[in-house]
Amino acid sequence: MTDPAPARAPLVAEANADQFRAWNGDDVRGWVVNADRYEAASARFDPWLLRAAGIRPGDRVLDVGSGAGVSTVAAARFAEHGHVTALDISGPLLEAARRRAEHAGLANVTFVQGDAQVHRFAPASFDVVLSRFGVMFFADPRAAFANLASALREGGRLALLVWQELARNEWLGVLFDTLAAGRPLPAPAPGAPGPFGLADPGTVRGVLTAAGFTDVDLADVREPERLGADVDDAYAFMTSLGPTQGLLAGLDEAARTAALQRLRDRLADRAGPDGVLVGAAAWLVTARRPAVSG
Ligand SMILES: C[S@@+](CC[C@H](N)C(=O)[O-])C[C@H]1O[C@@H](n2cnc3c(N)ncnc32)[C@H](O)[C@@H]1O
């Protein structure tokens, strides 16, 4: 199966060049190595996305910001007579996704490296566009979602998971709380490309409506993130993350040791028979391309 793009387009919008570097540089190696752990952590959100996407056996599906491919593989199993295109800006993550699909014995998946904001999709070539936490990184969300709308057929469905604000997401908040060590840490700028880029419901509605979607709905989904099987496992995962290393940089040895002990204590507070569970909240966003005509 070939890439459905009918003409050459720039691989990446100039404005998304930083994201391209971030998702193709040294830091992404940690993500590739820990892909199973990242994905398992958020696994309780997956059934929400798949139910909302309502994939039928013959559907043509686009998975945006598909990462190492957990949602791609799940979608491909639903679209058993159809096809899934996994689009991501990251070469290393697409490679991991390709290996995963091969391992799963799936032949109905195509992997495409590109920027969802500017990639030239064949018009109206998908029945469903979905994303598991892969659409919050666009410099120009309205342009990106207009591009995705054009890729959907009339009446086609959009289903997305995006994180709610930091205050409702202890999986990241726990790092800020325990590793700040008295320093004022800058909160992520609302709306800026990053994990919380689509946290504001009004922004999401505005962006999707302006991009040409209709029936926009946001459902509040609260599920725990599972950071590990036990405290040691969760501590190993959390200390491997880029943000953890960033927050620890600049602390002297004593402050660093104390901060890491606070992190460990906090994880121990959250440990139980199902592992180390911390609070998380996503918006399940659904919308449609209008079935106009005439
Ligand atoms: C938080 S990860 C989510 C990955 C995967 N969907 C998952 O749930 O594990 C965000 C993904 O979006 C991708 N991404 C960021 N900006 C993008 C863009 N402009 N176009 C396509 N993919 C992008 C990244 O490379 C990364 O794989």
The ligand as a MOL file (V3000), in Angstrom:
LIG
                    3D

  0  0  0     0  0            999 V3000
M  V30 BEGIN CTAB
M  V30 COUNTS 27 29 0 0 0
M  V30 BEGIN ATOM
M  V30 1 C 2.5710 12.1170 23.4690 0
M  V30 2 S 3.0980 11.2820 22.0340 0 CHG=1
M  V30 3 C 1.7410 10.1470 21.7810 0
M  V30 4 C 2.1520 8.9640 20.9590 0
M  V30 5 C 1.1130 7.8330 20.8530 0
M  V30 6 N -0.0960 8.2730 20.1810 0
M  V30 7 C 0.8100 7.2490 22.2000 0
M  V30 8 O -0.3180 7.3690 22.6750 0
M  V30 9 O 1.7120 6.6670 22.8080 0 CHG=-1
M  V30 10 C 2.8360 12.4860 20.7750 0
M  V30 11 C 3.1620 12.0390 19.3670 0
M  V30 12 O 2.7950 13.0730 18.4500 0
M  V30 13 C 3.8040 13.1630 17.4470 0
M  V30 14 N 3.7370 14.4980 16.8360 0
M  V30 15 C 4.0630 15.6920 17.3940 0
M  V30 16 N 3.8450 16.6910 16.5230 0
M  V30 17 C 3.3520 16.1300 15.3880 0
M  V30 18 C 2.9330 16.6640 14.1180 0
M  V30 19 N 2.9690 17.9720 13.8590 0
M  V30 20 N 2.4730 15.7920 13.1900 0
M  V30 21 C 2.4380 14.4440 13.4260 0
M  V30 22 N 2.8350 13.9010 14.6040 0
M  V30 23 C 3.2730 14.7320 15.5770 0
M  V30 24 C 5.0910 12.8520 18.1800 0
M  V30 25 O 6.1310 12.4460 17.3290 0
M  V30 26 C 4.6330 11.7310 19.1230 0
M  V30 27 O 4.7530 10.4660 18.5420 0
M  V30 END ATOM
M  V30 BEGIN BOND
M  V30 1 1 1 2
M  V30 2 1 2 3
M  V30 3 1 2 10
M  V30 4 1 3 4
M  V30 5 1 4 5
M  V30 6 1 5 6
M  V30 7 1 5 7
M  V30 8 2 7 8
M  V30 9 1 7 9
M  V30 10 1 10 11
M  V30 11 1 11 12
M  V30 12 1 11 26
M  V30 13 1 12 13
M  V30 14 1 13 14
M  V30 15 1 13 24
M  V30 16 1 14 15
M  V30 17 1 14 23
M  V30 18 2 15 16
M  V30 19 1 16 17
M  V30 20 1 17 18
M  V30 21 2 17 23
M  V30 22 1 18 19
M  V30 23 2 18 20
M  V30 24 1 20 21
M  V30 25 2 21 22
M  V30 26 1 22 23
M  V30 27 1 24 25
M  V30 28 1 24 26
M  V30 29 1 26 27
M  V30 END BOND
M  V30 END CTAB
M  END
